[in-house]
Amino acid sequence: MIPPDHPRYRSLVARERIAGCARAGVVSLEGIAAHGRGEAFDYLIGERTTESAHVAEKTAAAFLVSAKNPVISVNGNTAALAAGLVRDLQQASGAGVEVNLFHRTEERMNLITRLLEENGVTVMAGKAERLLPLSHDRALCLRHGIFESDVVLVPLEDGDRCQALRSMGKVVITIDLNPLSRTARAASLTIVDELTRALPQITRFCRELPVEQSAKFIRECDNNRFLKSALQEMEANLAHALD
Ligand code: ATP
């Protein structure tokens, strides 16, 4: 039991959740490593939502509510940390939710689908086909889901798949604490913020952002600017770390 007054309470709860979900088979062993990388970058950004991530979250909401066919792609870590938050975002944005895994087995697909459904998410069903320009099972997705989407939110994605989705002409939004990752650089829009801080903000803006402002946020979206300002934030935190 982690004491709620522990200074690193939130982070320790998340870590415990990732470990428990790994034991249950929802999170892959590789997913534990990816989580640790995220934790390290969260230290650098100061474990808070920066002003520029806030704008990126508004921009993500603008893309989602303006999309014809938005889809949220969910992997093991996202389901483990944020199943209820994905439900809220689905309700606010009207997006479809598809389970899509890098380390894909039938068993993990079923476990993650069940976890999401228990938390009130409506999960897209059907037979996955090799439709993405990638080798092996990473090409698998649903024709009426990710394949036909115009805007796809892929939290904690891998670089190759992000590039493949971009090459298909989609708007790809990612949430990634590492502004240097291939995913962050390949995406149309990267939110450099922690997943469980970012999702509720995007949900709130899906509900609150006036339609006329959406067009402005979409027009002004500049992924490089978001990445540069995250790096500047990290540099500044490092420069003053021991003051
Ligand atoms: P790429 O292939 O894009 O270069 P990678 O090898 O880091 O990146 P993964 O390990 O699949 O790819 O990606 C996981 C990414 O998600 C990491 O960059 C990590 O910083 C980030 N990440 C992990 N946990 C979280 C979290 N809770 N919130 C936000 N980002 C996270």
Residues whose N, C-alpha, C, O or C-beta is under 5 A from the ligand:
A	BS01	ATP	A34 H35 R37 G38 F41 L156 E157 D158 G159 I175 D176 L177 N178 S181 R182 T183 A184 D193 E194 L195
